[in-house]
Amino acid sequence: MPQMSPLLWLCMFLNMVLILIFMMIIVYFVIIIDSLDPTTKVHKMKLDKFINSW
């Protein structure tokens, strides 16, 4: 394996950190949306309709 320059290591590390932060933001966003009442009501309505269709 060839020797990598410190700059390349730094770029890779920053890239990984950015991806992790982005994933965490998405997860928190989904949790916040799910915890809100209107969306859960909509989900329940969709579930009821789905169950009734069966």
C-alpha positions as CSV (number, residue, x, y, z in Angstrom):
1,M,0.0,0.0,0.0
2,P,1.5,3.4,-1.0
3,Q,2.2,6.0,1.5
4,M,-0.6,8.5,1.8
5,S,-0.1,12.2,2.3
6,P,-1.4,13.8,5.5
7,L,-3.6,16.1,3.5
8,L,-5.3,13.1,1.9
9,W,-5.8,11.5,5.4
10,L,-7.3,14.8,6.6
11,C,-9.7,15.0,3.6
12,M,-10.8,11.4,4.3
13,F,-11.3,12.1,8.0
14,L,-13.3,15.3,7.3
15,N,-15.4,13.5,4.8
16,M,-16.3,10.7,7.3
17,V,-17.1,13.3,10.0
18,L,-19.4,15.2,7.6
19,I,-21.2,12.0,6.6
20,L,-21.7,11.0,10.2
21,I,-23.0,14.5,11.1
22,F,-25.4,14.4,8.1
23,M,-26.7,10.9,9.1
24,M,-27.3,12.1,12.7
25,I,-29.2,15.1,11.5
26,I,-31.4,13.0,9.3
27,V,-32.1,10.5,12.2
28,Y,-32.9,13.3,14.6
29,F,-35.1,15.0,12.0
30,V,-37.1,11.7,11.5
31,I,-37.5,11.2,15.2
32,I,-38.7,14.8,15.7
33,I,-41.2,14.5,12.8
34,D,-42.5,11.1,14.3
35,S,-42.9,12.6,17.7
36,L,-45.2,15.4,16.4
37,D,-48.9,14.8,16.9
38,P,-50.3,15.7,13.4
39,T,-47.9,13.3,11.6
40,T,-48.7,10.4,14.0
41,K,-52.4,11.0,13.4
42,V,-51.8,10.9,9.6
43,H,-49.8,7.7,10.0
44,K,-52.6,6.1,12.2
45,M,-55.2,7.1,9.6
46,K,-53.1,5.6,6.8
47,L,-52.7,2.4,8.9
48,D,-56.5,2.2,9.6
49,K,-57.2,2.6,5.9
50,F,-54.7,0.0,5.1
51,I,-56.2,-2.4,7.7
52,N,-59.7,-1.7,6.5
53,S,-58.8,-2.4,2.9
54,W,-57.7,-5.9,3.9
